[in-house]
Amino acid sequence: MKHVGNLTYPEGARHKKKRIGRGQGSGRGGTSTRGHKGQKSRAGSSIPSWFEGGQMPLNRRVPKFGFSNHRFRNNFQVLNLLDLQRFIDSGKLDPKEISQEILKSSGLISSGLPLKVLANGELSQASNFIGIKLSASAVEKIQSAGGSIA
């Protein structure tokens, strides 16, 4: 009968740990499974995964040229007029006054990056946009709907 005090693992579930370097009788004495000679047989050897054995490394072989704008670019959150109109139609957003704080509190955008509204879609109500960056075609569509930009 099994009790908490005498529980054991089933037969074959566990096996003894490989004890390396414990003499010839262990079957893993001598070189201790490291083979003969070479850098990897020595104590303290650790070779980085990118090391190519002294060959010219890949990151130095590949030519480097051109300019990357990655460090200097401005990232924006993008919001289309289509998404804005959907939120207005659902009643989650008041079309009279639209600012980044109002859009953030309504859950349409997240915090962090500045916002830019693009002209994908149509706007049916007149809306007043305050402190939001807009594309030129979005400005045209907003003004044609009777809206204003401040």
mmCIF file of the C-alpha atoms, coordinates in Angstrom:
data_MODEL
# 
_entry.id   MODEL 
# 
loop_
_atom_site.group_PDB 
_atom_site.id 
_atom_site.type_symbol 
_atom_site.label_atom_id 
_atom_site.label_alt_id 
_atom_site.label_comp_id 
_atom_site.label_asym_id 
_atom_site.label_entity_id 
_atom_site.label_seq_id 
_atom_site.pdbx_PDB_ins_code 
_atom_site.Cartn_x 
_atom_site.Cartn_y 
_atom_site.Cartn_z 
_atom_site.occupancy 
_atom_site.B_iso_or_equiv 
_atom_site.pdbx_formal_charge 
_atom_site.auth_seq_id 
_atom_site.auth_comp_id 
_atom_site.auth_asym_id 
_atom_site.auth_atom_id 
_atom_site.pdbx_PDB_model_num 
ATOM 1   C CA . MET A 1 1   ? 0.000   0.000  0.000   1.00 0.00 ? 1   MET A CA 1 
ATOM 2   C CA . LYS A 1 2   ? 1.388   3.423  -0.998  1.00 0.00 ? 2   LYS A CA 1 
ATOM 3   C CA . HIS A 1 3   ? 1.394   6.317  1.413   1.00 0.00 ? 3   HIS A CA 1 
ATOM 4   C CA . VAL A 1 4   ? 2.812   9.810  1.084   1.00 0.00 ? 4   VAL A CA 1 
ATOM 5   C CA . GLY A 1 5   ? 5.829   8.697  3.128   1.00 0.00 ? 5   GLY A CA 1 
ATOM 6   C CA . ASN A 1 6   ? 6.891   5.872  0.826   1.00 0.00 ? 6   ASN A CA 1 
ATOM 7   C CA . LEU A 1 7   ? 6.050   7.025  -2.722  1.00 0.00 ? 7   LEU A CA 1 
ATOM 8   C CA . THR A 1 8   ? 8.618   6.067  -5.352  1.00 0.00 ? 8   THR A CA 1 
ATOM 9   C CA . TYR A 1 9   ? 9.099   6.733  -9.030  1.00 0.00 ? 9   TYR A CA 1 
ATOM 10  C CA . PRO A 1 10  ? 7.996   3.950  -11.396 1.00 0.00 ? 10  PRO A CA 1 
ATOM 11  C CA . GLU A 1 11  ? 10.632  1.563  -12.738 1.00 0.00 ? 11  GLU A CA 1 
ATOM 12  C CA . GLY A 1 12  ? 12.685  3.176  -15.506 1.00 0.00 ? 12  GLY A CA 1 
ATOM 13  C CA . ALA A 1 13  ? 11.406  6.702  -14.909 1.00 0.00 ? 13  ALA A CA 1 
ATOM 14  C CA . ARG A 1 14  ? 14.737  7.931  -13.526 1.00 0.00 ? 14  ARG A CA 1 
ATOM 15  C CA . HIS A 1 15  ? 18.301  6.959  -14.229 1.00 0.00 ? 15  HIS A CA 1 
ATOM 16  C CA . LYS A 1 16  ? 21.601  7.793  -12.597 1.00 0.00 ? 16  LYS A CA 1 
ATOM 17  C CA . LYS A 1 17  ? 23.375  11.027 -13.535 1.00 0.00 ? 17  LYS A CA 1 
ATOM 18  C CA . LYS A 1 18  ? 26.424  10.658 -15.768 1.00 0.00 ? 18  LYS A CA 1 
ATOM 19  C CA . ARG A 1 19  ? 29.378  11.134 -13.374 1.00 0.00 ? 19  ARG A CA 1 
ATOM 20  C CA . ILE A 1 20  ? 32.245  12.353 -15.492 1.00 0.00 ? 20  ILE A CA 1 
ATOM 21  C CA . GLY A 1 21  ? 35.916  12.245 -14.489 1.00 0.00 ? 21  GLY A CA 1 
ATOM 22  C CA . ARG A 1 22  ? 35.580  9.801  -11.600 1.00 0.00 ? 22  ARG A CA 1 
ATOM 23  C CA . GLY A 1 23  ? 38.226  7.310  -12.645 1.00 0.00 ? 23  GLY A CA 1 
ATOM 24  C CA . GLN A 1 24  ? 38.571  4.536  -15.224 1.00 0.00 ? 24  GLN A CA 1 
ATOM 25  C CA . GLY A 1 25  ? 36.039  2.319  -13.470 1.00 0.00 ? 25  GLY A CA 1 
ATOM 26  C CA . SER A 1 26  ? 33.219  4.755  -14.219 1.00 0.00 ? 26  SER A CA 1 
ATOM 27  C CA . GLY A 1 27  ? 33.624  4.261  -17.956 1.00 0.00 ? 27  GLY A CA 1 
ATOM 28  C CA . ARG A 1 28  ? 34.035  8.022  -18.338 1.00 0.00 ? 28  ARG A CA 1 
ATOM 29  C CA . GLY A 1 29  ? 37.484  8.597  -16.879 1.00 0.00 ? 29  GLY A CA 1 
ATOM 30  C CA . GLY A 1 30  ? 40.597  9.672  -18.745 1.00 0.00 ? 30  GLY A CA 1 
ATOM 31  C CA . THR A 1 31  ? 39.469  12.356 -21.149 1.00 0.00 ? 31  THR A CA 1 
ATOM 32  C CA . SER A 1 32  ? 36.080  12.725 -19.401 1.00 0.00 ? 32  SER A CA 1 
ATOM 33  C CA . THR A 1 33  ? 34.114  12.574 -22.693 1.00 0.00 ? 33  THR A CA 1 
ATOM 34  C CA . ARG A 1 34  ? 36.030  15.583 -24.105 1.00 0.00 ? 34  ARG A CA 1 
ATOM 35  C CA . GLY A 1 35  ? 38.171  13.687 -26.600 1.00 0.00 ? 35  GLY A CA 1 
ATOM 36  C CA . HIS A 1 36  ? 41.906  14.172 -27.075 1.00 0.00 ? 36  HIS A CA 1 
ATOM 37  C CA . LYS A 1 37  ? 43.581  17.594 -27.297 1.00 0.00 ? 37  LYS A CA 1 
ATOM 38  C CA . GLY A 1 38  ? 42.235  20.746 -28.900 1.00 0.00 ? 38  GLY A CA 1 
ATOM 39  C CA . GLN A 1 39  ? 40.645  23.906 -27.540 1.00 0.00 ? 39  GLN A CA 1 
ATOM 40  C CA . LYS A 1 40  ? 37.397  22.252 -26.487 1.00 0.00 ? 40  LYS A CA 1 
ATOM 41  C CA . SER A 1 41  ? 39.224  19.673 -24.382 1.00 0.00 ? 41  SER A CA 1 
ATOM 42  C CA . ARG A 1 42  ? 40.838  22.320 -22.179 1.00 0.00 ? 42  ARG A CA 1 
ATOM 43  C CA . ALA A 1 43  ? 39.382  23.771 -19.003 1.00 0.00 ? 43  ALA A CA 1 
ATOM 44  C CA . GLY A 1 44  ? 37.763  27.186 -19.343 1.00 0.00 ? 44  GLY A CA 1 
ATOM 45  C CA . SER A 1 45  ? 37.195  26.936 -23.066 1.00 0.00 ? 45  SER A CA 1 
ATOM 46  C CA . SER A 1 46  ? 34.148  28.727 -24.364 1.00 0.00 ? 46  SER A CA 1 
ATOM 47  C CA . ILE A 1 47  ? 33.844  29.640 -28.030 1.00 0.00 ? 47  ILE A CA 1 
ATOM 48  C CA . PRO A 1 48  ? 31.151  32.157 -28.995 1.00 0.00 ? 48  PRO A CA 1 
ATOM 49  C CA . SER A 1 49  ? 28.534  30.836 -31.409 1.00 0.00 ? 49  SER A CA 1 
ATOM 50  C CA . TRP A 1 50  ? 29.512  33.437 -34.037 1.00 0.00 ? 50  TRP A CA 1 
ATOM 51  C CA . PHE A 1 51  ? 33.221  32.517 -34.017 1.00 0.00 ? 51  PHE A CA 1 
ATOM 52  C CA . GLU A 1 52  ? 34.284  31.103 -37.380 1.00 0.00 ? 52  GLU A CA 1 
ATOM 53  C CA . GLY A 1 53  ? 37.590  29.503 -36.416 1.00 0.00 ? 53  GLY A CA 1 
ATOM 54  C CA . GLY A 1 54  ? 39.722  32.515 -37.287 1.00 0.00 ? 54  GLY A CA 1 
ATOM 55  C CA . GLN A 1 55  ? 38.168  32.912 -40.742 1.00 0.00 ? 55  GLN A CA 1 
ATOM 56  C CA . MET A 1 56  ? 37.186  36.503 -41.553 1.00 0.00 ? 56  MET A CA 1 
ATOM 57  C CA . PRO A 1 57  ? 33.807  36.868 -39.789 1.00 0.00 ? 57  PRO A CA 1 
ATOM 58  C CA . LEU A 1 58  ? 30.633  37.366 -41.800 1.00 0.00 ? 58  LEU A CA 1 
ATOM 59  C CA . ASN A 1 59  ? 29.949  40.825 -40.388 1.00 0.00 ? 59  ASN A CA 1 
ATOM 60  C CA . ARG A 1 60  ? 33.381  41.938 -41.632 1.00 0.00 ? 60  ARG A CA 1 
ATOM 61  C CA . ARG A 1 61  ? 33.195  40.142 -45.002 1.00 0.00 ? 61  ARG A CA 1 
ATOM 62  C CA . VAL A 1 62  ? 29.932  41.750 -46.100 1.00 0.00 ? 62  VAL A CA 1 
ATOM 63  C CA . PRO A 1 63  ? 30.289  45.189 -47.720 1.00 0.00 ? 63  PRO A CA 1 
ATOM 64  C CA . LYS A 1 64  ? 28.783  48.101 -45.839 1.00 0.00 ? 64  LYS A CA 1 
ATOM 65  C CA . PHE A 1 65  ? 27.570  51.158 -47.698 1.00 0.00 ? 65  PHE A CA 1 
ATOM 66  C CA . GLY A 1 66  ? 24.659  53.552 -47.917 1.00 0.00 ? 66  GLY A CA 1 
ATOM 67  C CA . PHE A 1 67  ? 22.729  55.479 -45.331 1.00 0.00 ? 67  PHE A CA 1 
ATOM 68  C CA . SER A 1 68  ? 20.144  54.219 -42.888 1.00 0.00 ? 68  SER A CA 1 
ATOM 69  C CA . ASN A 1 69  ? 17.517  56.625 -41.627 1.00 0.00 ? 69  ASN A CA 1 
ATOM 70  C CA . HIS A 1 70  ? 16.690  54.309 -38.722 1.00 0.00 ? 70  HIS A CA 1 
ATOM 71  C CA . ARG A 1 71  ? 18.219  56.546 -36.025 1.00 0.00 ? 71  ARG A CA 1 
ATOM 72  C CA . PHE A 1 72  ? 16.601  59.748 -37.293 1.00 0.00 ? 72  PHE A CA 1 
ATOM 73  C CA . ARG A 1 73  ? 13.142  58.735 -38.490 1.00 0.00 ? 73  ARG A CA 1 
ATOM 74  C CA . ASN A 1 74  ? 9.933   59.877 -36.834 1.00 0.00 ? 74  ASN A CA 1 
ATOM 75  C CA . ASN A 1 75  ? 7.536   57.079 -35.951 1.00 0.00 ? 75  ASN A CA 1 
ATOM 76  C CA . PHE A 1 76  ? 3.837   57.831 -35.895 1.00 0.00 ? 76  PHE A CA 1 
ATOM 77  C CA . GLN A 1 77  ? 0.699   55.991 -34.911 1.00 0.00 ? 77  GLN A CA 1 
ATOM 78  C CA . VAL A 1 78  ? -1.471  55.880 -38.009 1.00 0.00 ? 78  VAL A CA 1 
ATOM 79  C CA . LEU A 1 79  ? -5.223  56.440 -37.892 1.00 0.00 ? 79  LEU A CA 1 
ATOM 80  C CA . ASN A 1 80  ? -7.398  56.348 -41.002 1.00 0.00 ? 80  ASN A CA 1 
ATOM 81  C CA . LEU A 1 81  ? -10.536 58.447 -41.478 1.00 0.00 ? 81  LEU A CA 1 
ATOM 82  C CA . LEU A 1 82  ? -12.368 55.145 -42.030 1.00 0.00 ? 82  LEU A CA 1 
ATOM 83  C CA . ASP A 1 83  ? -11.594 53.989 -38.455 1.00 0.00 ? 83  ASP A CA 1 
ATOM 84  C CA . LEU A 1 84  ? -12.465 57.413 -37.088 1.00 0.00 ? 84  LEU A CA 1 
ATOM 85  C CA . GLN A 1 85  ? -15.860 57.356 -38.852 1.00 0.00 ? 85  GLN A CA 1 
ATOM 86  C CA . ARG A 1 86  ? -16.592 53.844 -37.509 1.00 0.00 ? 86  ARG A CA 1 
ATOM 87  C CA . PHE A 1 87  ? -15.963 55.059 -33.945 1.00 0.00 ? 87  PHE A CA 1 
ATOM 88  C CA . ILE A 1 88  ? -18.179 58.102 -34.501 1.00 0.00 ? 88  ILE A CA 1 
ATOM 89  C CA . ASP A 1 89  ? -20.970 55.909 -35.957 1.00 0.00 ? 89  ASP A CA 1 
ATOM 90  C CA . SER A 1 90  ? -20.791 53.517 -32.996 1.00 0.00 ? 90  SER A CA 1 
ATOM 91  C CA . GLY A 1 91  ? -21.282 56.440 -30.572 1.00 0.00 ? 91  GLY A CA 1 
ATOM 92  C CA . LYS A 1 92  ? -17.941 55.948 -28.787 1.00 0.00 ? 92  LYS A CA 1 
ATOM 93  C CA . LEU A 1 93  ? -16.584 59.263 -30.041 1.00 0.00 ? 93  LEU A CA 1 
ATOM 94  C CA . ASP A 1 94  ? -18.061 62.775 -30.226 1.00 0.00 ? 94  ASP A CA 1 
ATOM 95  C CA . PRO A 1 95  ? -17.343 64.242 -33.698 1.00 0.00 ? 95  PRO A CA 1 
ATOM 96  C CA . LYS A 1 96  ? -17.501 67.875 -32.515 1.00 0.00 ? 96  LYS A CA 1 
ATOM 97  C CA . GLU A 1 97  ? -13.989 67.977 -31.034 1.00 0.00 ? 97  GLU A CA 1 
ATOM 98  C CA . ILE A 1 98  ? -11.219 65.444 -31.732 1.00 0.00 ? 98  ILE A CA 1 
ATOM 99  C CA . SER A 1 99  ? -7.817  65.585 -30.029 1.00 0.00 ? 99  SER A CA 1 
ATOM 100 C CA . GLN A 1 100 ? -5.127  63.005 -29.287 1.00 0.00 ? 100 GLN A CA 1 
ATOM 101 C CA . GLU A 1 101 ? -6.164  62.849 -25.591 1.00 0.00 ? 101 GLU A CA 1 
ATOM 102 C CA . ILE A 1 102 ? -9.821  62.212 -26.499 1.00 0.00 ? 102 ILE A CA 1 
ATOM 103 C CA . LEU A 1 103 ? -8.834  59.473 -28.975 1.00 0.00 ? 103 LEU A CA 1 
ATOM 104 C CA . LYS A 1 104 ? -6.559  57.904 -26.339 1.00 0.00 ? 104 LYS A CA 1 
ATOM 105 C CA . SER A 1 105 ? -9.292  57.884 -23.679 1.00 0.00 ? 105 SER A CA 1 
ATOM 106 C CA . SER A 1 106 ? -11.806 56.390 -26.138 1.00 0.00 ? 106 SER A CA 1 
ATOM 107 C CA . GLY A 1 107 ? -9.367  53.521 -26.842 1.00 0.00 ? 107 GLY A CA 1 
ATOM 108 C CA . LEU A 1 108 ? -8.877  54.233 -30.535 1.00 0.00 ? 108 LEU A CA 1 
ATOM 109 C CA . ILE A 1 109 ? -5.135  54.863 -30.199 1.00 0.00 ? 109 ILE A CA 1 
ATOM 110 C CA . SER A 1 110 ? -2.493  53.883 -27.663 1.00 0.00 ? 110 SER A CA 1 
ATOM 111 C CA . SER A 1 111 ? -0.185  56.211 -25.785 1.00 0.00 ? 111 SER A CA 1 
ATOM 112 C CA . GLY A 1 112 ? 3.418   56.849 -26.653 1.00 0.00 ? 112 GLY A CA 1 
ATOM 113 C CA . LEU A 1 113 ? 3.957   57.721 -30.301 1.00 0.00 ? 113 LEU A CA 1 
ATOM 114 C CA . PRO A 1 114 ? 2.541   60.879 -31.896 1.00 0.00 ? 114 PRO A CA 1 
ATOM 115 C CA . LEU A 1 115 ? -0.535  60.486 -34.096 1.00 0.00 ? 115 LEU A CA 1 
ATOM 116 C CA . LYS A 1 116 ? -1.014  61.100 -37.811 1.00 0.00 ? 116 LYS A CA 1 
ATOM 117 C CA . VAL A 1 117 ? -4.427  60.894 -39.472 1.00 0.00 ? 117 VAL A CA 1 
ATOM 118 C CA . LEU A 1 118 ? -4.442  59.570 -43.042 1.00 0.00 ? 118 LEU A CA 1 
ATOM 119 C CA . ALA A 1 119 ? -7.125  60.003 -45.730 1.00 0.00 ? 119 ALA A CA 1 
ATOM 120 C CA . ASN A 1 120 ? -8.146  56.360 -46.182 1.00 0.00 ? 120 ASN A CA 1 
ATOM 121 C CA . GLY A 1 121 ? -11.948 56.439 -46.004 1.00 0.00 ? 121 GLY A CA 1 
ATOM 122 C CA . GLU A 1 122 ? -14.502 59.246 -45.788 1.00 0.00 ? 122 GLU A CA 1 
ATOM 123 C CA . LEU A 1 123 ? -15.727 61.508 -42.983 1.00 0.00 ? 123 LEU A CA 1 
ATOM 124 C CA . SER A 1 124 ? -19.460 62.321 -43.050 1.00 0.00 ? 124 SER A CA 1 
ATOM 125 C CA . GLN A 1 125 ? -19.709 64.739 -40.082 1.00 0.00 ? 125 GLN A CA 1 
ATOM 126 C CA . ALA A 1 126 ? -18.033 68.096 -39.513 1.00 0.00 ? 126 ALA A CA 1 
ATOM 127 C CA . SER A 1 127 ? -15.281 67.601 -36.934 1.00 0.00 ? 127 SER A CA 1 
ATOM 128 C CA . ASN A 1 128 ? -12.860 69.993 -35.254 1.00 0.00 ? 128 ASN A CA 1 
ATOM 129 C CA . PHE A 1 129 ? -9.351  68.471 -35.083 1.00 0.00 ? 129 PHE A CA 1 
ATOM 130 C CA . ILE A 1 130 ? -7.127  69.962 -32.370 1.00 0.00 ? 130 ILE A CA 1 
ATOM 131 C CA . GLY A 1 131 ? -3.354  69.400 -32.242 1.00 0.00 ? 131 GLY A CA 1 
ATOM 132 C CA . ILE A 1 132 ? -3.266  66.382 -34.567 1.00 0.00 ? 132 ILE A CA 1 
ATOM 133 C CA . LYS A 1 133 ? -0.909  65.885 -37.502 1.00 0.00 ? 133 LYS A CA 1 
ATOM 134 C CA . LEU A 1 134 ? -2.867  65.251 -40.728 1.00 0.00 ? 134 LEU A CA 1 
ATOM 135 C CA . SER A 1 135 ? -1.926  64.262 -44.250 1.00 0.00 ? 135 SER A CA 1 
ATOM 136 C CA . ALA A 1 136 ? -2.711  66.822 -46.981 1.00 0.00 ? 136 ALA A CA 1 
ATOM 137 C CA . SER A 1 137 ? -5.440  64.651 -48.506 1.00 0.00 ? 137 SER A CA 1 
ATOM 138 C CA . ALA A 1 138 ? -6.960  64.086 -45.041 1.00 0.00 ? 138 ALA A CA 1 
ATOM 139 C CA . VAL A 1 139 ? -7.139  67.865 -44.555 1.00 0.00 ? 139 VAL A CA 1 
ATOM 140 C CA . GLU A 1 140 ? -9.010  68.185 -47.872 1.00 0.00 ? 140 GLU A CA 1 
ATOM 141 C CA . LYS A 1 141 ? -11.539 65.484 -46.899 1.00 0.00 ? 141 LYS A CA 1 
ATOM 142 C CA . ILE A 1 142 ? -12.102 66.982 -43.427 1.00 0.00 ? 142 ILE A CA 1 
ATOM 143 C CA . GLN A 1 143 ? -12.641 70.467 -44.827 1.00 0.00 ? 143 GLN A CA 1 
ATOM 144 C CA . SER A 1 144 ? -14.969 69.176 -47.584 1.00 0.00 ? 144 SER A CA 1 
ATOM 145 C CA . ALA A 1 145 ? -17.061 67.522 -44.828 1.00 0.00 ? 145 ALA A CA 1 
ATOM 146 C CA . GLY A 1 146 ? -17.316 70.939 -43.112 1.00 0.00 ? 146 GLY A CA 1 
ATOM 147 C CA . GLY A 1 147 ? -14.671 70.268 -40.463 1.00 0.00 ? 147 GLY A CA 1 
ATOM 148 C CA . SER A 1 148 ? -11.819 72.442 -39.225 1.00 0.00 ? 148 SER A CA 1 
ATOM 149 C CA . ILE A 1 149 ? -8.216  72.002 -38.163 1.00 0.00 ? 149 ILE A CA 1 
ATOM 150 C CA . ALA A 1 150 ? -6.731  73.860 -35.196 1.00 0.00 ? 150 ALA A CA 1 
# 
